[in-house]
Amino acid sequence: MRLLKTYKKTSAKRGFRHGILLLLLIMALGSLLTGCAGRRVPLSESEYFSPEAALKALASSDPGGRTITVTARMEINSRGERHLLKAALMIRRPAHLRLESIPLFGPPDFFLSIDAGEIRVFLPGKEAFYADRATEGNLSRFFPLALPASEIVSLLMGRLPETEETVSSWRGEWEDGMYRVDQYRDGREIRSVWIDPAGNLLRRIRTFTKGGSIAYSADFAEHARTGEGFLPQRLTIAKEGMSLAVRYTDVRLDNDGESFALPVPEGITPLPLD
């Protein structure tokens, strides 16, 4: 009986020790696996073999020539002044845009359209309707970006605008998990583009003046699948002491045949801007 008791005690101790060892082994293995899962593995340069390949991959994430309609919440900061605007926004590349304000109370009090190279603006409270060429100067009178219409639409869609300057060379390198493409014209850098290889998404743009300073910057985040491509749900554009932050909700693909140009209200004569 004493030997049986001693055997049982010894077996119990051994089992306890074995259990502790097994538990420690499982904990160590779990820590190792958790460390691997939580750590971001550095991306290899083989993800993109050249700047041209990266830009081609970026183009593959484009929703295409579809019309996108969203509810946009905009925050405009310009020279110390802050303005908030909620609007229904309809956009399609290359240069089609329609915006209707959504005020807290009452009907819309601001309408803007860009279509076929023309800007139209309707201010119901003033019974004023403007129609003229969609030049940078005319656009900047009603929209907080003095840029070509096609560039504004591309940025609002999180796409890479076509540069007016011919790109003569490219240079690419990895930076913080993204692939940066620097574009040059006759040895002068004109633009840098950051591409996220996870989805081939455009994350950041910096354009440069002839003097080398930043002309404007754009950052894109929270991309969501839209049609065959992706659309950022948040974007920020900064240019010459001004910043525009945009948040999209209620994103949908719309009828591509719908007209963007604002109709002229009955009894109102359009006014020129130039």
N, C-alpha and C positions, 0 to 999 in steps of 0.2 A: 504493500500500500504506500509506504514511504517513497519507494523507488518510482511508483506510478505518479505520485504527486510531484516528485522532483522532475520527472520527465515532462509532465504537463506544464510545470512552471517554466522549465527550460525551453520547451517548444513555444510557449506563449511569448517568452522574451525574444526568441529568434524571429518569430512571426512579426512581432512588433517592430524589431529592428529592420527586417526586410520591408515592412510596410513603409517605414520612415524613409528608407533608401529609395523605394519606388516613388514615393511622393516627391522627394527632392529631385529625382530624375525627371519626373513629369513637369515639375515647376521650372526646372532649368530648360527643358525642351520647349515649354510654352513661352518662356521669356525670349528664347532665341527666335522662335517663329514670329512672336509679336514684334520684335525689333526689326525683322525683315519686312513685315507688312507695313509698319508705320514709317519706315525710312524711304524717302524718295530716291530711287536708283538714278544716278546721273545718266542723262541721255547721251547716247553715242552719236558722234558726228555722221555716222553712216545712215542716220534717219533721213537726212537730205544729203545728196552727193554733190550738190552745187547750189548757188543762189537761184539759178534758173529753175532747178527742180523744186526748190522750196516755194517759189512764186507760182509754179504750175500746180503744186499741191494746194496752195492757198486758193487758187481759182476754183478748185473742185468743191469747196465748201460754200460756194455762192448759191443762194436760192434761185438764181436764174432771173429771167426777165419778168418775174411775177409781180403783181401789185400786192403790197402789204399794207394792211390797215391796223392801226394800234391806237390805244389811248396813251398819250404822252404827258408826263408830268415834267415840266421844265423849270429849272432854276437858273436864272441869268444874273451873273454878278459883273457889273461894269463900273469901273472907277468909283468903287465904294458904295454903289447902289445895288440893291438886291430886288429882283422881280420874280414872282412865281406865276406860272401859267399852266393850266390844264387844258389839253386840246385833243381833238380827234385828228389824227394824222394819217394821210394816205400817201404812199411813196412808191415810185417805180423808177428803176434806172432806164435810160441814162440821166434824165433831168425832168422828172415829173413829180410834182408835189402839190398836195392840197391840205390846208390846215384850217380848222374851225375851232374857235375857243369854246371851252366848256366852263362858263362862270358858275360861281357858287349859287347865285340866284338869277333868274331871268333867262332870256334867250341869248344865243351867241352874239357877242359884240365885236368880233374880229374874224374876218375871213381872208385867206390868202391862197393864191394858186400860182403855180409855175407850170407852163405847158407851151410847147412849140416856141420856145424862146421868148415868151411873154409872161410878165408878172401882172397879176390882177389882185387888187386889194379892195375889200368892201368894209366900210365902217358904218354900220347901221345907225349908230347914235348921232353921227354927223351927216348922214345921208350922202356920204362921199364914196365914190367908186373910182379907183385909179387903174389905169391900164397903160403899160408901156413895155419897152424892151427889158428883158431880165438880165440887166447888167449888174456887175458887182455893186456899183454905187446905188442903184435903185433897190436891190435886194437888201442892202445894209440899212436902208431907211425903215424897214419893217421887220427884218430878221437879223438876229445878233451876230451874223457872220458875213464879213465882206469877202466872199469867195464866189467863184463861178457856180452857177446853178448845179451843174453836173457834179462838182466836188462836194457841195452841200448834201445832195441826195446820197452820194456814195458814203459819206461819213455817217449820215443818219442811219444807213443800212449796215454800217460796220464793214464796209468794203473798201478796198484800196482804190483811191481815185486815180484816173489816168493823169500823169504829169504833163504839163504843157511843155516842159523841157525834154529833149531827147536824151534818153539814158545811153551813155556810151560805154559804161562798165559797171560791174557789180562786184561786191565782196561780201562773203558770208562767214559767220562764226557763231559758235554756241555761247549763250550768255544767260546764266541763271535758269537753265532748263528750257530756254526758248532759242530759236534760231533767228539771229539778227542779219538782215540784208541791208547793206549800205549801197545806195545808188549814186553814181557819179556822172557828171557832165563835164567833159574836158578837164578832168582832174579835180573838179570841185564837187564836194558832197552836196547833193540836193535833197536827199531824203533817206531816213532809216526806218526800217519796218521790222517789227518783232512778230514772229509766227510761232504759235504753240503747236508742237507736233501732235499733241493729243487732240485730234479732230481737224488739224490744219486750220487753226483759227487765228484770225488777226487780233492781236492783243494791243498793239501800240504803234503809233506813227509819229515821227518827228520830221517836219520839213524845215529847210534852212534857206535863209536869204543869201544873196550873193556875197554879203559880208560875213557869212558864217554863223549868224545868230539864228535862234529858232523863230521861224515864221509862225508856225502854229504846231500844237501837239494834240493828239487824240488818243484816248485810252478806252478800251472796250472790255466788258466783263459780263458774266452770267449769260453765256450764249445758250440758246435753246434751238432745238430742231425746228425749222420752218420750211415746209415743202421738202425740196431735195437738198437744202443747205442749212445754214445756221444764221440766227439773228441775235446780236447782243441785246440783253434786256436793260443794260446800263451802259452809258457812254458819257465821256466828258471831253469837251473840246475847249482848248485855251488858246487865245490869240490876242496879243497886244493889249494887255490889261483887262481882258474880258474872258469870262469862262461860262460855258453852257453845259450844265449837267442835265441829262435826260434819263428818265426811267420809263420803260414800256410795260404796259399790261394789256390784256385783251387782244393779243396778237392773232391775226387771221390772214389767210390769203383771200384776196377779193377778186371780183370779176375784172379781168384784164382789159375788157372793152369799155369800161366806164370812163367818162370824160373827166379830166382834171380841171379844165378851165372853168372859173366861176361864171355863171350866166349874169348878164347885165340886168339889174332890176328894172322893171318897167317904169318909165318916167324919169330915169336918171341917166345923165350924159357922162360917159367916162372922162376922167381928167388925166392929162399927161403928167409924167414925172420928170422928164428931161427938160 
